[in-house]
């Protein structure tokens, strides 16, 4: 089977999208289904609720007999920073393999139609708050605040019923047997030496907003008082 490819779509920013492109191929057995296993490092979030919604909308995965196409396991905290979170994994059913429509001679028409197609899957991810660094610049002049996040290319494999496992060879267990090099994301991080400046600007902004609200309230009160006095004078 031809190799598959994985990449991050451009312009994702803090919400990268992992794009997986897998060429279709006949299943090694009728009960086999093609899956992709995405390993999510602690620096990233895979929102199980978002994945479930995409699955219900028919935008992620291919539902099997049980109706489920996406599974999430591992870290589920959406608010934890990277240094307090653990890894997670997302399993996506890409196709139902040989469990398709058959013609009068018993041939799988679904497999024949999809043989030359390419399965495209987008798995949304989100960057966590990364651990801040002590200073912005290293001794050699390079910046220390961008942090590199390594994401392994997903495993793509056939999952078959136990009855047909003895018929499957090692060459049909993954496609291809060796994965491409891992993907790398650049994640922004905070700098501890910037903390006093950030705290000072934040405090100044809060007090400025508070003063503006007080001034607006006093001005509205005075306008109301003047309007009320004018009405009293006219009534008199």
WOVEN-V902027 format. One record per pair of residues at least 4 apart in sequence whose ideal C-beta (glycine too) atoms are under 7 Angstrom apart, sorted by the first residue. I is the first residue (numbers start at 1). J is the second residue. D is the distance in whole Angstrom. If there is no record, write none. Layout:
I:J:D + I:J:D
This chain:
1:23:7 + 1:25:5 + 1:175:4 + 1:176:7 + 2:23:5 + 3:176:5 + 4:20:7 + 4:21:6 + 4:22:4 + 4:23:7 + 4:156:5 + 4:175:7 + 5:21:5 + 6:18:6 + 6:19:7 + 6:20:5 + 6:153:5 + 6:154:6 + 6:180:7 + 6:183:7 + 7:19:5 + 7:183:7 + 8:12:6 + 8:16:5 + 8:17:7 + 8:18:6 + 8:183:6 + 8:185:7 + 9:17:5 + 9:19:5 + 12:16:4 + 12:17:5 + 14:126:7 + 14:127:5 + 15:124:7 + 15:126:5 + 16:125:5 + 16:185:6 + 17:122:5 + 17:124:5 + 18:38:7 + 18:123:4 + 18:125:6 + 19:122:5 + 20:36:6 + 20:121:4 + 20:154:6 + 21:118:6 + 21:120:6 + 22:94:6 + 22:118:7 + 22:119:4 + 22:156:6 + 23:118:5 + 24:95:7 + 24:114:5 + 24:115:6 + 24:117:5 + 24:118:7 + 24:119:6 + 25:115:7 + 25:175:7 + 26:111:5 + 26:115:6 + 27:32:4 + 27:97:3 + 27:98:4 + 27:111:7 + 27:158:6 + 28:32:5 + 28:158:6 + 28:160:7 + 28:168:5 + 28:172:4 + 29:98:6 + 29:160:5 + 29:164:4 + 29:167:6 + 29:168:7 + 30:98:4 + 30:99:6 + 31:98:7 + 31:99:7 + 31:160:6 + 31:161:4 + 31:164:5 + 32:97:4 + 32:98:6 + 32:158:5 + 32:159:7 + 32:160:4 + 32:164:7 + 33:64:6 + 33:93:6 + 33:95:7 + 33:96:5 + 33:97:5 + 33:159:6 + 34:94:4 + 34:95:5 + 34:97:6 + 34:158:6 + 35:91:6 + 35:92:7 + 35:93:6 + 35:94:6 + 35:157:6 + 35:159:5 + 36:92:5 + 36:94:6 + 36:121:7 + 36:154:5 + 36:155:7 + 36:156:5 + 37:89:6 + 37:91:5 + 37:154:6 + 37:155:4 + 38:89:7 + 38:90:4 + 38:123:6 + 38:154:5 + 39:87:7 + 39:89:6 + 39:152:5 + 40:44:5 + 40:46:5 + 40:87:6 + 40:88:4 + 40:89:6 + 40:90:6 + 40:125:7 + 41:87:6 + 41:149:6 + 41:150:7 + 41:151:6 + 42:75:7 + 42:82:5 + 42:85:4 + 42:86:6 + 42:87:6 + 43:82:5 + 43:127:7 + 43:128:6 + 43:130:6 + 43:149:4 + 43:187:6 + 44:125:5 + 44:126:7 + 44:127:6 + 44:128:7 + 44:149:7 + 45:78:6 + 45:125:7 + 45:126:4 + 45:128:6 + 46:51:7 + 46:72:6 + 46:88:5 + 46:90:5 + 46:125:6 + 47:51:6 + 47:78:6 + 47:126:7 + 48:52:6 + 48:72:4 + 48:76:6 + 49:53:7 + 50:54:6 + 50:124:6 + 51:55:6 + 51:60:7 + 51:70:5 + 51:72:6 + 51:90:7 + 52:56:6 + 52:70:7 + 53:57:6 + 54:59:5 + 54:60:4 + 55:60:5 + 55:61:5 + 55:69:5 + 55:70:4 + 60:69:7 + 60:70:6 + 60:92:7 + 60:121:7 + 61:69:3 + 61:70:5 + 61:92:5 + 61:93:5 + 62:69:6 + 62:93:5 + 62:94:6 + 62:95:5 + 62:96:6 + 63:67:5 + 63:68:7 + 63:69:5 + 64:68:7 + 64:69:7 + 64:93:6 + 64:96:6 + 69:92:7 + 69:93:4 + 70:90:7 + 70:92:5 + 71:91:4 + 72:88:7 + 72:90:6 + 73:88:7 + 73:89:5 + 74:86:6 + 74:87:6 + 74:88:3 + 74:89:5 + 75:85:5 + 75:86:4 + 75:87:6 + 75:88:4 + 77:85:6 + 80:84:5 + 80:85:4 + 80:128:7 + 81:85:7 + 81:128:6 + 81:129:4 + 82:128:4 + 82:129:6 + 82:130:5 + 82:131:6 + 83:131:5 + 85:128:6 + 90:123:6 + 92:121:6 + 92:123:7 + 94:119:5 + 94:121:6 + 95:114:7 + 95:119:6 + 96:100:6 + 97:158:7 + 98:108:6 + 98:111:6 + 100:108:5 + 100:109:7 + 100:110:2 + 100:111:6 + 101:109:5 + 101:110:5 + 102:106:6 + 102:107:6 + 102:108:6 + 102:109:6 + 103:107:5 + 103:109:5 + 107:112:7 + 108:112:7 + 109:113:6 + 110:114:6 + 111:115:6 + 127:187:5 + 130:147:5 + 130:187:5 + 130:189:4 + 131:189:7 + 132:189:6 + 132:190:4 + 132:191:6 + 132:192:5 + 133:144:5 + 133:145:6 + 133:189:6 + 133:191:6 + 133:192:7 + 134:192:5 + 135:144:6 + 135:191:7 + 135:193:6 + 136:143:6 + 136:144:6 + 136:145:5 + 136:191:5 + 136:193:7 + 137:141:7 + 137:143:6 + 137:144:6 + 138:142:5 + 138:144:5 + 145:188:7 + 145:189:5 + 145:191:5 + 146:186:5 + 146:188:6 + 147:187:5 + 147:189:5 + 148:184:6 + 148:186:6 + 149:184:7 + 149:185:4 + 149:187:5 + 150:182:5 + 150:184:6 + 151:182:6 + 151:183:5 + 151:185:6 + 152:182:5 + 153:179:5 + 153:180:5 + 153:182:6 + 153:183:6 + 155:174:7 + 155:179:7 + 156:174:7 + 156:175:5 + 157:173:6 + 157:174:5 + 158:172:6 + 158:173:7 + 160:164:5 + 160:165:6 + 160:168:6 + 164:168:7 + 168:172:5 + 168:173:7 + 190:194:7 + 194:198:6 + 195:199:6 + 196:200:6 + 197:201:6 + 198:202:6 + 199:203:6 + 200:204:6 + 201:205:6 + 202:206:6 + 203:207:6 + 204:208:6 + 205:209:6 + 206:210:6 + 207:211:6 + 208:212:6 + 209:213:6 + 210:214:6 + 211:215:6 + 212:216:6 + 213:217:6 + 214:218:6 + 215:219:6 + 216:220:6 + 217:221:6 + 218:222:6 + 219:223:6 + 220:224:6 + 221:225:6 + 222:226:6 + 223:227:6 + 224:228:6 + 225:229:6 + 226:230:6 + 227:231:7 + 228:232:7 + 229:233:6 + 230:234:6 + 231:235:6 + 232:236:6
